[in-house]
Amino acid sequence: MTVRYAPALVVLIGILVLTACGDDGGQSSATLDPGEFQSQVDNPLFPLEPGAAKVYQGEETDPDTGETVDIRVESSVLSETETVAGIEATVVEVRDLEDGELVEMTRDYYAQDKDGTVYYLGEKVDDYEDGEVVGHDGQWIAGEGGAQAGIFMPAEPKVGDEFEQEPAPGVAEDVSKVVEVDQTVTTAAGAFSGCIKTEDRDPISGATEFKFYCPDVGLVREELEDGFIDLVSN
């Protein structure tokens, strides 16, 4: 599930299009300037405090075999930072396990601009099989190979807001849309109110899922096409 200080460099990440489907259904675009970013991500719906750790658990049905797979996701905000496209980014390490076996580890990079919008700067991916790295499917970094920074969480999300989270053509193209607000969600970690619900679409795989983000916590639930993942510890 960071942020960085943006040095005063004459470096632009590029053009990122944010589609805000509000009352007028219009679009707006922003050119990202590293000098407009800070190193602290404190957006209430996606806070990233160094040292924070979360555990998610759930299950998913394998569409090929029909078997149920137990899912565990471990997310940690690291104290270290890395520079991505000229921006000092906080790193979030995520471990995905299926039936107790590590299948993927990612290092995700985030940044927050001065108005509170959280940007996604890419992810380094290691795919595992039998304890060995076997690939890097879905890996992308803003500023490399045509990839740009994506908007992960608007400063003030409203129903109808739609935004590209992963603008990496042919590699990662996830798009998120806010579909509900003021939601209440209960998981093993507690009861959360004032949450938003997003519809996340992956045009490459065709998959769609729903996510719930809650104030002062962040992501608390994912509703998959054939399963779910809930926050159980934070």
Secondary structure, 3 states (H helix, E strand, C coil): CCCCCCCCCCCCCCEEEEEECCCCCCEEEEECCHHHEECCECCCCCCECCCCEEEEEEEEECCCCCCEEEEEEEEEEEEEEEEECCEEEEEEEEEEEECCEEEEEEEEEEEEECCCCEEEEEEEEEEEECCEEEECCCCEECCCCCCCCEEEECCCCCCCEEEECCCECCCECCEEEEEEEEEEEEECCEEEEEEEEEEEECCCCCCEEEEEEECCCEEEEEEECCEEEEEEEC
